[in-house]
Structures are given as structure tokens and as C-alpha cells.
């Protein structure tokens, strides 16, 4: 086993993130421990504590990587008209959660960072997703005020998130013996919401 002092911080960080990635492909984060992670990368647990401060902070770096992957997943959807763009964003969110279920769930199982650089990086990435939704809503209904668009983006995405969570947990129920499809429910949600926005947007 390599001695802790032989690990350059940036090299060790890369190894740790790679080990977490490999683990989260098939396992939930609550089955991962600092000791097993240290063993995987070939250092002492105290070395990881020295680098990250705590196991919780280490997991926040994993969350930053996850948010970065989510941002990549929704990039390139700006060219469409607002309605298909919003539907594409929702579908991309669902597909990401399906392909990276343990990473996705970890975002919500562990509180995000509360201060410092990690907090700012996480907030910037989350805000970037909301800004995409706000921009599409404002383009769809130009009479919508800025605050109303901000509120609606979060209300709408909260509904999208709920359907995705229920879909992953297979809690959406069945109809005539067939499971209800998340993609169809997302389409219905967005179609209904956007239809309502055509009539009478109000300034708060």
C-alpha cells in the first residue's frame, strides 16, 4: 500500500472521484465508507480526512461532479421552440436519473454544502438549470413577469422531479395492467401547464 505522503492531492482527488464513480454505478452511497474508499485508492483513511476535512465534504465533491454531468445532459437543447425545449429538458432529467440512479439520489440524500467554494459551485449549477427553465417559460409567455417566471420554473420543476422520483421507485401505479410511463406523464404535465400559461399571466 502506498504511503499517504506519496499521493499528490490532485492525483489522489482524481483517484477518489474515480473510485466513487465506480461504486455508484451499482451501489447506493450509504453502502460506501471512508475506510473502504481509502482501501480502494491505496491510502489511509486519515489521508482522505486531511484532504477533504470530512467524509461528508468528500461526498459533496461527488455531488459537484454529478451536477456537472447533469448540466452536460441538458446542454444543446436551446435551439428548439420553448415547448419542445421544456419537454426535452424534462426528458433529459428523467433519462439522467435512470442512467445514474445512485448519483442522482445522492444529490437529495445528502444536504448540499452550506458555505465556501463548494456551496457556490453547487448553487451556480443548480441555478443554471432553473435559468434554462425560466428562459423557456418567458419565451413561451412573454407577458409573464420575472418573479412569476422564477416561481413557475421552480413549481414546474418540482413537479417534474416528483414524477422522476416516483418513476424510479416504481410508485406511479398501473392502468389496465400496464405501468404508467414517466415520459408520458411528463409530457402531460408540461402540455397542461403550458396551456394554462397561454391565458392570463399575472404580474405578482
RACORBEL-V256919 format. One record per backbone hydrogen bond with DSSP energy under -0.5 kcal/mol. CO is the residue of the C=O (numbers start at 1). NH is the residue of the N-H. Records with the same first field share a line. If there is no record, write none. Layout:
# RACORBEL-V256919
CO = NH / NH
This chain:
# RACORBEL-V256919
3 = 6
4 = 7
6 = 8
8 = 12
9 = 13
10 = 14
11 = 15
12 = 16
13 = 17
14 = 18
15 = 19
16 = 20
17 = 21
18 = 22
19 = 23
20 = 24
21 = 25
23 = 26 / 27
28 = 31
29 = 32
33 = 37
34 = 38
35 = 39
36 = 40
37 = 41
38 = 42 / 43
44 = 47 / 48
45 = 49
46 = 50
47 = 51
48 = 52
49 = 53
54 = 58
55 = 59
56 = 60
57 = 61
58 = 61 / 62
59 = 63
60 = 64
61 = 65
62 = 66
63 = 67
64 = 68
65 = 69
66 = 70
67 = 71
68 = 72
69 = 73
70 = 74
71 = 75
72 = 75
74 = 77
81 = 85
82 = 86
83 = 87
84 = 88
85 = 89
86 = 90
87 = 91
88 = 92
89 = 93
90 = 94
91 = 95
92 = 96
93 = 97
94 = 98
95 = 99
96 = 100
98 = 101
100 = 104
101 = 105
102 = 106
103 = 107
104 = 107
105 = 108 / 109
106 = 110
115 = 119
116 = 120
117 = 121
118 = 122
119 = 123
120 = 124
121 = 125
122 = 126
123 = 127
124 = 128
125 = 129
126 = 130
127 = 131
128 = 132
129 = 133
130 = 134
131 = 135
132 = 136
133 = 137
134 = 138
135 = 139
136 = 140
137 = 141
141 = 144
145 = 149
146 = 150
147 = 151
148 = 152
149 = 153
150 = 154
151 = 155
152 = 156
153 = 157
154 = 158
155 = 159
156 = 160
157 = 161
158 = 162
159 = 163
160 = 164
161 = 165
162 = 166
163 = 167
164 = 168
165 = 169
166 = 171
167 = 170
173 = 180
175 = 178
178 = 175
181 = 185
182 = 186
183 = 187
184 = 188
185 = 189
186 = 190
187 = 191
188 = 192
189 = 193
190 = 194
191 = 195
192 = 196
193 = 197
194 = 198
195 = 198
196 = 199
198 = 200
